[in-house]
Amino acid sequence: MTALRVAVLGARGRLGTFACELVRRSPGFELVAEWDRGSDWRALARASGAVVALEATHAGLGAAHAHELLERGLRIVVGTSGVTVEESAALDRRARELGLGGLVVPNFSVGSWLLQRFAAEAAPWFAGAEIVEGHHERKLDAPSGTAAETARRMSAERARAGSDAFAPPTSHHAARGEVQHGVPIHSVRLPGLYAHQDVLLGGGGEVLRLSHDMHGPEAFGPGILAALRHAARAQGVARGLGPALERA
Ligand SMILES: NC(=O)c1ccc[n+]([C@@H]2O[C@H](COP(=O)([O-])OP(=O)(O)OC[C@H]3O[C@@H](n4cnc5c(N)ncnc54)[C@H](OP(=O)(O)O)[C@@H]3O)[C@@H](O)[C@H]2O)c1
């Protein structure tokens, strides 16, 4: 079996460094290019022989870089934050026109993906829900994209199940959190934290608490490899880890 040839854009960053090391030591994968700021990756992309490129640069650049990679014949896995649902759909359209594919993955953690699934499944059964998310103090945005996506999936599942939307908070004090998709989200930023999410669902006389803690980038490993494998054969660009894990 020939190894899957992978390029990493943003290779000197935290996620890129981890991904390069992971690909280098994983059987069935070959790291053929490490590009970062200053690399002439646009000129080198075709000749690199890479089949899939992992985009891991700065929030806001992911969609534009992914389009440029597709135009050069590479399949894509976009890990960079901030790719919108509309941008993912545009990537999907263009990839299909080109006969290519890939995945936009806002969070590579399998545990986080499972937490979202469990929270969505539980959502129709409880009157209210709140999310408490915590990250290291260097994370500037709040609430996290992952927590907002959890809230979106919970409210979508309630709608699908025919349940009313979660009851709105009874007051709008800042301390009650920022409401997204009907779910108040509370963001904690502290040294010592890495990435954490608790979903609390409350009903008559009971609370269900779902909790996920990440302590380091190793948690991204299985998701990155599954996403690369998926991108190598996908037609079109899907969003989230689901398609990669369900078919892995
Ligand atoms: N999907 C996930 O599970 C996941 C997990 C972790 C992080 N992320 C996201 O992934 C992105 C990278 O995170 P990180 O912590 O690795 O950030 P980082 O440490 O700042 O690394 C980003 C790297 O990309 C380089 N870069 C920036 N603009 C570039 C460009 N135009 N062309 C080529 N290289 C460029 C940076 O160079 P300079 O330092 O010179 O700017 C840096 O080496 C962020 O958006 C982050 O939120 C996603």
The ligand as a Tripos MOL2 file, in Angstrom:
@<TRIPOS>MOLECULE
LIG
   48    52     1     0     0
SMALL
NO_CHARGES

@<TRIPOS>ATOM
      1 N1         -9.0020   22.0890   14.3880 N.am      1 LIG1
      2 C1         -8.4210   21.9240   15.5710 C.2       1 LIG1
      3 O1         -8.6460   20.9480   16.3020 O.2       1 LIG1
      4 C2         -7.4230   22.9600   16.0300 C.ar      1 LIG1
      5 C3         -6.5460   22.6780   17.0660 C.ar      1 LIG1
      6 C4         -5.5890   23.6290   17.4280 C.ar      1 LIG1
      7 C5         -5.5330   24.8410   16.7590 C.ar      1 LIG1
      8 N2         -6.4400   25.0970   15.7580 N.ar      1 LIG1
      9 C6         -6.3790   26.3190   14.9610 C.3       1 LIG1
     10 O2         -5.3330   26.1180   14.0280 O.3       1 LIG1
     11 C7         -4.7050   27.3870   13.7240 C.3       1 LIG1
     12 C8         -3.2300   27.2960   14.0680 C.3       1 LIG1
     13 O3         -3.1000   27.1960   15.4640 O.3       1 LIG1
     14 P1         -1.6740   27.2220   16.1430 P.3       1 LIG1
     15 O4         -1.8990   27.2160   17.5940 O.co2     1 LIG1
     16 O5         -0.7890   26.1990   15.5450 O.co2     1 LIG1
     17 O6         -1.1730   28.6780   15.6800 O.3       1 LIG1
     18 P2          0.3300   29.1850   15.5390 P.3       1 LIG1
     19 O7          1.1900   28.4900   16.5640 O.co2     1 LIG1
     20 O8          0.2710   30.6780   15.5280 O.co2     1 LIG1
     21 O9          0.8010   28.6420   14.1050 O.3       1 LIG1
     22 C9          0.3920   29.1560   12.8860 C.3       1 LIG1
     23 C10         1.5620   29.0370   11.9140 C.3       1 LIG1
     24 O10         1.1190   29.4080   10.6090 O.3       1 LIG1
     25 C11         2.0400   30.3820   10.1000 C.3       1 LIG1
     26 N3          1.3670   31.2740    9.1500 N.ar      1 LIG1
     27 C12         0.5710   32.3200    9.4200 C.ar      1 LIG1
     28 N4          0.1400   32.8880    8.2960 N.ar      1 LIG1
     29 C13         0.6890   32.1780    7.2870 C.ar      1 LIG1
     30 C14         0.6270   32.2820    5.8790 C.ar      1 LIG1
     31 N5         -0.0840   33.2430    5.2860 N.pl3     1 LIG1
     32 N6          1.3050   31.3820    5.1290 N.ar      1 LIG1
     33 C15         2.0170   30.4010    5.7030 C.ar      1 LIG1
     34 N7          2.1360   30.2630    7.0450 N.ar      1 LIG1
     35 C16         1.4770   31.1450    7.8240 C.ar      1 LIG1
     36 C17         2.4910   31.1150   11.3340 C.3       1 LIG1
     37 O11         3.6580   31.8850   11.0750 O.3       1 LIG1
     38 P3          3.9040   33.2420   11.9710 P.3       1 LIG1
     39 O12         4.1560   32.7490   13.3620 O.co2     1 LIG1
     40 O13         5.0720   33.8840   11.2890 O.co2     1 LIG1
     41 O14         2.6360   34.0490   11.8800 O.co2     1 LIG1
     42 C18         2.7210   29.9550   12.2940 C.3       1 LIG1
     43 O15         3.9550   29.3250   12.0910 O.3       1 LIG1
     44 C19        -5.4740   28.4150   14.5550 C.3       1 LIG1
     45 O16        -6.5110   28.9690   13.7720 O.3       1 LIG1
     46 C20        -6.0550   27.5890   15.6930 C.3       1 LIG1
     47 O17        -7.1930   28.1900   16.2620 O.3       1 LIG1
     48 C21        -7.3690   24.1720   15.3860 C.ar      1 LIG1
@<TRIPOS>BOND
     1     1     2 1
     2     2     3 2
     3     2     4 1
     4     4     5 ar
     5     4    48 ar
     6     5     6 ar
     7     6     7 ar
     8     7     8 ar
     9     8     9 1
    10     8    48 ar
    11     9    10 1
    12     9    46 1
    13    10    11 1
    14    11    12 1
    15    11    44 1
    16    12    13 1
    17    13    14 1
    18    14    15 2
    19    14    16 1
    20    14    17 1
    21    17    18 1
    22    18    19 2
    23    18    20 1
    24    18    21 1
    25    21    22 1
    26    22    23 1
    27    23    24 1
    28    23    42 1
    29    24    25 1
    30    25    26 1
    31    25    36 1
    32    26    27 ar
    33    26    35 ar
    34    27    28 ar
    35    28    29 ar
    36    29    30 ar
    37    29    35 ar
    38    30    31 1
    39    30    32 ar
    40    32    33 ar
    41    33    34 ar
    42    34    35 ar
    43    36    37 1
    44    36    42 1
    45    37    38 1
    46    38    39 2
    47    38    40 1
    48    38    41 1
    49    42    43 1
    50    44    45 1
    51    44    46 1
    52    46    47 1
@<TRIPOS>SUBSTRUCTURE
     1 LIG1         1 GROUP 0 **** ****
